[in-house]
Amino acid sequence: MIILVNVFTVLPEKQEEALQKIQQVYLEVVKHQPGFISAKLLKSDDGTKVTAIAHWESAEQLAAMRETQGFKDLHNQEFYDAIVANDAHVYSNSNSIEVSNN
């Protein structure tokens, strides 16, 4: 399993719009792709970030999803109107350390 962490820097007055656009990508395209497991979308309290944390079976399946026409179609100018920048990284589950209260 791999984990994609994508931090979008957004205009504070457009944070909700950015969240809705990102959510649309996940609901209309991502969740239907082979290898997708789950995702969580987070809004920062200061209004400047939206973070997507997604679990995938493999990096290859994630890469294949990014090449689908639906994914490309939703990443249009309207999608980027509220987004200043994004910083995406893939993490291997084998390189993680879990800390819990249990």
C-alpha positions as CSV (number, residue, x, y, z in Angstrom):
1,M,0.0,0.0,0.0
2,I,1.1,3.6,-0.7
3,I,-0.2,6.9,0.7
4,L,-0.5,10.0,-1.4
5,V,-0.4,13.3,0.6
6,N,-1.3,16.3,-1.5
7,V,-1.2,19.7,0.2
8,F,-3.0,22.4,-1.8
9,T,-2.2,26.0,-1.0
10,V,-5.4,28.0,-1.6
11,L,-6.7,31.5,-1.5
12,P,-8.4,31.8,1.9
13,E,-11.5,33.3,0.4
14,K,-11.7,30.4,-2.0
15,Q,-10.8,27.5,0.4
16,E,-14.4,26.1,0.3
17,E,-14.5,26.3,-3.5
18,A,-11.1,24.5,-3.7
19,L,-12.3,21.8,-1.4
20,Q,-15.4,21.2,-3.5
21,K,-13.3,21.0,-6.7
22,I,-10.9,18.5,-5.1
23,Q,-13.8,16.5,-3.7
24,Q,-15.4,16.4,-7.1
25,V,-12.3,14.8,-8.5
26,Y,-12.4,12.1,-5.8
27,L,-16.1,11.4,-6.1
28,E,-16.3,11.4,-9.9
29,V,-13.0,9.8,-10.9
30,V,-10.7,8.6,-8.2
31,K,-13.0,6.4,-6.2
32,H,-13.9,4.4,-9.3
33,Q,-10.3,3.6,-10.2
34,P,-8.7,0.2,-9.6
35,G,-6.4,0.2,-6.6
36,F,-8.0,3.1,-4.8
37,I,-8.7,2.3,-1.1
38,S,-9.8,5.5,0.7
39,A,-9.2,9.2,1.1
40,K,-9.6,12.0,3.6
41,L,-9.8,15.7,2.6
42,L,-8.9,18.2,5.3
43,K,-9.3,22.0,5.4
44,S,-6.8,24.0,7.5
45,D,-8.3,26.3,10.2
46,D,-6.4,29.3,8.8
47,G,-8.1,28.9,5.4
48,T,-4.9,28.5,3.4
49,K,-4.6,24.8,2.8
50,V,-6.7,21.8,1.6
51,T,-4.9,18.4,2.1
52,A,-5.9,15.2,0.5
53,I,-4.6,12.0,2.1
54,A,-5.3,8.9,-0.2
55,H,-4.5,5.3,0.2
56,W,-3.8,3.2,-2.9
57,E,-2.8,-0.4,-3.5
58,S,0.2,0.7,-5.6
59,A,2.0,3.6,-7.1
60,E,1.3,2.2,-10.6
61,Q,-2.4,2.3,-10.0
62,L,-2.2,5.9,-8.8
63,A,-0.1,6.8,-11.9
64,A,-2.7,5.1,-14.2
65,M,-5.5,7.1,-12.6
66,R,-3.7,10.4,-13.2
67,E,-3.7,9.4,-17.0
68,T,-7.4,8.9,-17.2
69,Q,-9.4,11.4,-19.3
70,G,-11.8,12.1,-16.4
71,F,-8.9,13.1,-14.1
72,K,-7.4,15.4,-16.8
73,D,-10.8,16.9,-17.7
74,L,-11.5,17.9,-14.0
75,H,-8.0,19.5,-13.7
76,N,-9.0,22.5,-15.8
77,Q,-8.6,26.3,-15.3
78,E,-11.7,26.4,-13.1
79,F,-10.0,23.8,-10.8
80,Y,-6.9,25.9,-10.5
81,D,-8.6,29.2,-10.0
82,A,-8.7,28.8,-6.2
83,I,-5.4,26.9,-5.9
84,V,-2.1,28.8,-5.6
85,A,0.1,25.7,-5.5
86,N,0.1,22.0,-4.6
87,D,2.8,19.8,-3.1
88,A,2.2,16.1,-3.6
89,H,4.3,13.2,-2.3
90,V,3.9,9.4,-2.3
91,Y,4.8,7.5,0.8
92,S,5.4,3.8,1.0
93,N,3.7,2.1,3.9
94,S,6.9,0.1,4.6
95,N,8.6,3.4,5.4
96,S,6.1,4.5,8.0
97,I,6.1,4.4,11.8
98,E,2.8,4.3,13.6
99,V,2.3,6.0,17.0
100,S,-0.9,5.5,18.9
101,N,-2.3,6.0,22.4
102,N,-3.0,2.2,22.8
